[in-house]
Amino acid sequence: LGSLLYRGWKSEVAIVELQRALDLDYVVGGRVAVELARALIRERKWQQVIDRIIPPDSFGDAERSSAHALRGRAFLMLGRAPEAEGAALFASLAQ
């Protein structure tokens, strides 16, 4: 539901639904967390991306790479270039 709402440009509602899915441990290889990160970025909630999206090893390779890339974008938007570089490196290693 959260993913569909996000794609329909209802980011605020998507954030609530995606966070609910994470809280209920309904995590499919990191897909929910990546969708949440995308919705947060659409709302320019950079710090929340960094705080909420910390990809564990249990994520699939593609999801882990995406999560690190999205965190890198959030770091960059906050003017934290060294951390953005680190996230980009993790993203490239996760592929």
C-alpha positions, 0 to 999 in steps of 0.5 A: 500500500505504501509503495502504491501511495508513493508512486501516486505522489502521496508521499506523506501517507506513504511514509506512514504506511511504509513505517507501519510495515517496518514496525510490524516487521513486514520487511521483504529483503529491504524493499520496504525500507528503500521505498520509505527512503524514496518517500522521505526524499520526495518530502525532503526529509534528509535527516530522517532518511539517515536516521531511519534507513540503515541497511543491515546485511539481511537486505538483498544486494540491490536493496542494500545498494539502493539504501546506501545510495539514498542515504548518500543523497541525503548526506549530500543534501545536508552538506555532509560530503565526506559521509555522502562519499562513504555511502556511495562507496558502500552502495558500489560495494553492495552491488 
